[in-house]
């Protein structure tokens, strides 16, 4: 899949279902998830997301068309506060219609761009920020699409990102580990816990799996378990388990992501865990 198609898919699949997925949540659960991200209301978070689309897409098109554009220095807190204030008094239906119209226009604009434009790092950085990373950052109700994308792209690329980094020591120090293989073992060991949760909930939607009682102790056990396994072997194991998890997720019906145990475990294990351990 090309990078262009990946971004378009985020706009046409992930973001197209974003509001609907949130609206399926129980009201108190949805409100709690939004407040955990620092917003009073879901539409305030939508306003934040929308404002970044409106700000970034004209710049992306200007770069793609070799036109001049305003180079901005952002005060992120001020920008986000202004976005919420701008749409605060809009009629709910009018605001949601505007959000959807902006999403559709972004998809059309992206489709109109030349494939080569998507290789420009200035464009990639902006599109990654407002469409791809923002989907993980503002995850409120997990989709099958985002789960698979994170496995197929982000986790797949993590070893190469580490190899290319000139800050390996700083990264490992932050992780509290002595080698990169232990990061990979940590990731796939928790994936295995998630698989237990998913398989149990598929048999019984009321199934609840809390996982290891002591997280720190479990993490230490993972390191000890694989201390005699080489980095190369851990990379191979990581890749095998990543592909197996992709197969599992692909086989899940969309309705499985409405089961709390499945949604909670996959969101934490795959999407949120990636951002905790990325470079």
C-alpha positions, -999 to 999 in steps of 0.1 A, spaced: 0 0 0 13 35 -9 16 62 17 -10 82 -2 -35 54 0 -28 49 37 -36 86 45 -67 85 23 -79 54 42 -75 72 75 -97 100 63 -122 78 45 -124 49 70 -110 58 105 -123 94 106 -155 86 88 -166 63 116 -151 83 145 -183 101 156 -205 70 152 -182 48 172 -182 74 200 -220 76 200 -222 39 205 -205 42 239 -226 44 271 -229 81 279 -210 80 312 -182 60 296 -179 83 266 -178 114 288 -151 98 310 -129 90 280 -133 126 267 -124 141 301 -94 119 303 -81 136 272 -86 171 287 -119 181 271 -153 188 287 -173 177 257 -168 154 228 -176 182 204 -148 203 219 -124 175 210 -139 174 175 -134 211 172 -97 206 181 -94 179 154 -113 199 128 -93 231 134 -60 212 126 -75 198 94 -86 233 84 -52 247 92 -30 220 77 -47 210 45 -42 244 27 -5 242 35 -2 206 23 -19 216 -10 4 247 -14 35 225 -9 22 199 -34 15 227 -59 48 245 -53 30 276 -40 42 299 -12 26 293 22 27 310 55 53 294 78 37 294 112 50 291 148 23 275 168 13 282 204 -4 249 207 -24 257 239 -36 289 223 -45 273 190 -65 245 207 -83 269 230 -92 291 200 -105 260 181 -129 251 210 -140 287 214 -146 291 176 -172 263 175 -185 266 210 -219 282 201 -225 264 168 -257 244 164 -249 207 170 -262 195 137 -246 223 118 -212 217 135 -213 179 128 -223 186 91 -193 210 89 -170 184 104 -182 158 78 -180 183 49 -144 191 59 -135 154 61 -149 148 27 -131 177 12 -98 166 27 -103 131 12 -110 147 -22 -80 170 -20 -57 141 -10 -69 120 -39 -62 150 -63 -26 152 -52 2 137 -72 17 105 -57 52 121 -57 40 149 -34 34 124 -6 72 117 -5 78 153 6 88 152 43 70 185 50 38 169 37 43 136 55 50 153 88 18 173 86 -4 144 74 10 121 100 2 146 126 -34 155 118 -47 123 104 -26 93 116 -11 102 149 -42 122 159 -63 91 155 -42 73 181 -38 103 203 -76 110 204 -87 73 204 -121 72 222 -136 40 207 -113 16 190 -118 5 153 -106 -26 135 -90 -3 110 -68 15 136 -58 -17 153 -46 -33 120 -29 -1 108 -9 2 140 2 -35 137 9 -34 100 27 -1 99 38 13 133 49 -18 151 64 -33 119 86 -2 115 98 0 151 129 -22 148 141 -2 117 134 31 135 155 19 164 183 8 140 183 42 123 182 62 155 213 81 167 197 82 202 196 45 210 212 49 245 187 76 255 158 55 243 169 24 262 175 44 293 140 58 290 127 23 286 147 11 316 161 -18 296 196 -27 285 188 -39 249 162 -34 222 153 -70 222 138 -66 256 115 -39 243 102 -63 216 98 -91 242 79 -68 265 56 -59 236 48 -94 224 44 -108 259 16 -82 265 1 -91 231 -1 -127 244 -21 -114 274 -44 -95 250 -50 -127 230 -62 -144 261 -86 -116 267 -99 -115 231 -104 -153 229 -122 -154 262 -145 -126 253 -153 -141 219 -166 -172 237 -184 -151 264 -189 -113 258 -192 -109 296 -157 -123 301 -134 -100 320 -96 -105 321 -75 -84 344 -42 -98 333 -11 -100 356 -18 -88 391 15 -69 394 26 -51 362 61 -43 374 67 -78 385 54 -92 352 76 -69 332 106 -81 352 96 -117 345 95 -110 308 131 -97 308 143 -127 329 124 -152 307 142 -140 276 176 -131 290 192 -160 272 176 -153 239 196 -132 214 184 -99 200 182 -115 165 160 -143 179 138 -118 197 133 -99 165 122 -130 147 98 -139 175 84 -104 175 77 -106 138 61 -140 141 38 -128 169 30 -96 151 19 -115 120 -1 -139 141 -18 -110 159 -27 -94 125 -43 -127 114 -63 -128 147 -75 -91 143 -84 -96 106 -106 -125 116 -126 -105 141 -160 -92 131 -165 -55 135 -190 -62 163 -162 -77 184 -148 -42 189 -180 -33 208 -172 -59 234 -156 -40 263 -129 -66 271 -118 -68 235 -118 -31 228 -101 -22 261 -73 -48 257 -66 -42 220 -66 -4 225 -41 -6 254 -20 -35 240 -16 -24 204 -24 13 199 -16 30 232 13 6 239 30 16 206 30 53 215 44 44 249 74 27 233 80 44 200 111 64 193 
